[in-house]
Amino acid sequence: MRTLVLYPFRFRNPLTGKWVRARHKLQVPALQRRYAEWEIVGQPEIRDVTPGPIEHFNPFRQVSPRVCIAPMLLYMR
């Protein structure tokens, strides 16, 4: 199983020259490509990546007939 190591970081804004903490996490090679000045500011987040086709969320996807919605309706009352 492949692992993905993502780091929280901050980078220097090229317009203002101020350090900005990023709202997302990236791997080190992506940081090197994207930002001229950056530094890691926290512990890495390690994710396990399962091989196979990627299925993105689709709100218009048809619901599988195996899914039973009746038990969920009991909690909604």
Buried (B, 14 or more C-beta within 10 A) or exposed (E): EEEEEBBBBBBBEEEEEEEEEBEEBBEBEEBEEEBEEBEBEEEBEEEEEEEEEEEEEEEEEEEEEEEEEEEEEEEEE
